[in-house]
Amino acid sequence: MVAIVARLGVASVAAYGIATKATYVATMAFYAIRQAAAIHTATRLGAGHDTERAAIGRQAVLTGGAIGLAAALTLPATAPYLMAAFGAGPVVAAQAAEFLRCLAGYLVLLACYIALGGVFQGSGGSPALARVTVVGTAVQLPFAYALSGLGLAGIALALTLSAGLQCAAVLGLFVCRCHQLSSRSLAGSGASVPSS
């Protein structure tokens, strides 16, 4: 990604680097939600409460999305202070602040994706999550290359599109798994009811 951004110039590389570092605080919060969701999922499923998976997933997505939205609002608002803390000059600071503004959708989608990933990890679904991550990363680079003509806004759009695809894929997998579990549960309870 840095090589693609480098086509935009030195100031863009610096702005991208600083803005990316600034988002690490937010992404660490997303990973904290993921870890909590993984532990809670494993604990509840291990205790035989398979039906709680959907509720845990919904709560993880809502919590992650709320934190993602908070980050999407906070980072652009604090951009001048963040840029000053990194010692960025006016050109770099302006580009980095604009890039952070363009990352709003990305941060919300990424937060939901990372948070829901905890339910996959806690329920043994890590292989599926890994495949979604690999595919998302693989499409991110061509998107970035194709959209780099728009400057850092194009890079942000590529990140957002990739996160959107990953989020949609993992949500789709999650809904399918919850539906399968629900169907099995209904079939099991129907089989145990004596016929009159």
C-alpha positions as CSV (number, residue, x, y, z in Angstrom):
1,M,0.0,0.0,0.0
2,V,2.9,2.4,0.8
3,A,4.3,1.7,-2.6
4,I,1.0,2.7,-4.2
5,V,0.8,5.8,-2.0
6,A,4.4,6.7,-3.0
7,R,3.1,7.3,-6.6
8,L,1.3,10.4,-5.1
9,G,4.5,11.9,-3.7
10,V,6.5,12.2,-0.5
11,A,4.0,14.4,1.3
12,S,1.3,11.8,0.7
13,V,3.5,9.0,2.0
14,A,4.1,11.1,5.2
15,A,0.4,12.0,5.5
16,Y,-0.6,8.3,5.0
17,G,1.9,7.1,7.6
18,I,0.8,9.7,10.2
19,A,-2.9,9.1,9.7
20,T,-2.4,5.3,9.8
21,K,-0.6,5.6,13.1
22,A,-3.4,7.8,14.4
23,T,-6.0,5.1,13.6
24,Y,-4.1,2.5,15.6
25,V,-5.6,3.8,18.8
26,A,-9.0,3.1,17.4
27,T,-8.2,-0.3,15.9
28,M,-6.8,-1.4,19.2
29,A,-10.2,-0.7,20.7
30,F,-11.8,-2.7,17.9
31,Y,-9.5,-5.6,18.8
32,A,-10.4,-5.3,22.5
33,I,-14.0,-5.8,21.5
34,R,-13.0,-8.8,19.4
35,Q,-11.1,-10.4,22.2
36,A,-14.1,-9.9,24.6
37,A,-16.5,-11.4,22.0
38,A,-14.2,-14.4,21.5
39,I,-13.9,-15.1,25.2
40,H,-17.6,-14.6,25.8
41,T,-18.6,-16.8,22.8
42,A,-16.2,-19.6,23.8
43,T,-17.5,-19.4,27.4
44,R,-21.2,-19.5,26.5
45,L,-20.8,-22.1,23.7
46,G,-18.6,-24.2,26.0
47,A,-21.4,-24.1,28.6
48,G,-23.9,-25.5,26.0
49,H,-25.6,-22.2,25.1
50,D,-25.3,-22.4,21.3
51,T,-28.4,-20.2,20.8
52,E,-26.6,-17.2,22.4
53,R,-24.2,-16.9,19.4
54,A,-26.5,-14.6,17.5
55,A,-27.1,-12.3,20.5
56,I,-23.3,-12.1,21.1
57,G,-22.7,-11.4,17.5
58,R,-25.3,-8.6,17.4
59,Q,-23.9,-7.0,20.6
60,A,-20.3,-7.2,19.2
61,V,-21.3,-5.5,16.0
62,L,-23.3,-2.8,17.8
63,T,-20.5,-2.1,20.3
64,G,-17.8,-2.2,17.6
65,G,-19.9,0.0,15.3
66,A,-20.4,2.5,18.0
67,I,-16.7,2.7,18.8
68,G,-16.0,2.9,15.1
69,L,-18.4,5.8,14.7
70,A,-16.8,7.5,17.7
71,A,-13.4,7.1,16.1
72,A,-14.7,8.3,12.8
73,L,-15.9,11.5,14.4
74,T,-13.0,12.0,16.8
75,L,-10.0,11.5,14.6
76,P,-10.9,14.2,12.0
77,A,-11.9,16.6,14.8
78,T,-8.5,16.1,16.5
79,A,-6.5,15.9,13.3
80,P,-4.7,19.3,13.8
81,Y,-3.5,18.3,17.2
82,L,-2.5,14.8,16.1
83,M,-0.5,16.3,13.2
84,A,1.2,18.8,15.5
85,A,2.1,15.9,17.9
86,F,3.8,14.1,15.0
87,G,5.5,17.3,13.9
88,A,3.9,17.4,10.5
89,G,4.3,20.5,8.3
90,P,1.3,22.3,6.8
91,V,1.2,20.3,3.5
92,V,1.5,16.9,5.2
93,A,-0.9,17.9,8.0
94,A,-3.6,19.1,5.5
95,Q,-3.3,15.8,3.5
96,A,-3.4,13.7,6.6
97,A,-6.4,15.5,8.0
98,E,-8.2,15.0,4.7
99,F,-7.3,11.4,4.7
100,L,-8.7,10.9,8.2
101,R,-11.9,12.5,7.2
102,C,-12.2,10.2,4.2
103,L,-11.6,7.1,6.5
104,A,-14.9,7.6,8.4
105,G,-16.8,4.8,6.6
106,Y,-13.7,2.6,6.7
107,L,-13.4,2.9,10.5
108,V,-17.0,1.9,11.1
109,L,-16.9,-1.0,8.7
110,L,-13.6,-2.2,10.0
111,A,-14.8,-2.0,13.6
112,C,-17.9,-4.2,12.8
113,Y,-15.7,-6.7,10.9
114,I,-13.1,-7.0,13.6
115,A,-15.6,-7.2,16.5
116,L,-17.7,-9.9,14.8
117,G,-14.5,-11.8,14.1
118,G,-14.3,-12.5,17.8
119,V,-17.5,-14.6,17.6
120,F,-15.9,-16.6,14.8
121,Q,-12.7,-17.1,16.8
122,G,-14.6,-18.1,20.0
123,S,-16.7,-20.6,18.1
124,G,-14.0,-22.3,16.0
125,G,-14.7,-20.3,12.8
126,S,-11.2,-18.8,12.5
127,P,-10.4,-20.6,9.1
128,A,-13.4,-18.9,7.5
129,L,-12.4,-15.5,9.0
130,A,-8.8,-16.0,7.8
131,R,-10.1,-16.6,4.2
132,V,-12.2,-13.5,4.3
133,T,-9.3,-11.4,5.6
134,V,-7.0,-12.7,2.8
135,V,-9.5,-12.0,0.1
136,G,-10.2,-8.6,1.5
137,T,-6.5,-7.7,1.6
138,A,-6.0,-9.1,-1.9
139,V,-8.7,-6.9,-3.4
140,Q,-7.6,-3.8,-1.4
141,L,-4.4,-3.4,-3.4
142,P,-6.0,-3.4,-6.9
143,F,-8.7,-1.0,-5.6
144,A,-6.0,1.3,-4.2
145,Y,-4.0,1.2,-7.4
146,A,-7.1,1.9,-9.6
147,L,-8.3,4.7,-7.3
148,S,-4.9,6.3,-6.5
149,G,-5.6,8.9,-9.2
150,L,-8.0,10.5,-6.7
151,G,-5.1,11.0,-4.3
152,L,-5.4,9.9,-0.6
153,A,-9.2,10.1,-0.9
154,G,-8.9,7.3,-3.5
155,I,-6.7,5.3,-1.1
156,A,-9.3,5.8,1.6
157,L,-12.1,4.7,-0.8
158,A,-10.1,1.6,-1.6
159,L,-9.8,0.8,2.1
160,T,-13.5,1.4,2.6
161,L,-14.5,-0.8,-0.3
162,S,-12.3,-3.6,0.9
163,A,-13.6,-3.3,4.5
164,G,-17.2,-3.2,3.2
165,L,-16.6,-6.5,1.2
166,Q,-15.0,-8.1,4.3
167,C,-17.8,-6.9,6.5
168,A,-20.5,-8.1,4.1
169,A,-18.8,-11.5,3.8
170,V,-18.4,-12.1,7.5
171,L,-21.9,-10.9,8.2
172,G,-23.3,-13.3,5.5
173,L,-21.3,-16.2,7.0
174,F,-22.5,-15.3,10.4
175,V,-26.2,-15.1,9.4
176,C,-25.9,-18.5,7.6
177,R,-24.3,-20.1,10.6
178,C,-26.9,-18.8,13.0
179,H,-29.6,-19.9,10.6
180,Q,-28.1,-23.4,10.4
181,L,-27.9,-23.6,14.2
182,S,-31.4,-22.4,14.6
183,S,-32.7,-25.0,12.0
184,R,-30.8,-27.8,13.8
185,S,-32.2,-26.6,17.1
186,L,-35.7,-26.6,15.8
187,A,-35.3,-30.0,14.2
188,G,-33.9,-31.4,17.4
189,S,-36.6,-30.0,19.6
190,G,-39.3,-31.2,17.1
191,A,-37.8,-34.7,17.2
192,S,-38.0,-34.9,21.0
193,V,-41.7,-33.9,21.2
194,P,-43.8,-37.1,21.6
195,S,-46.5,-37.4,19.0
196,S,-50.1,-37.7,20.3
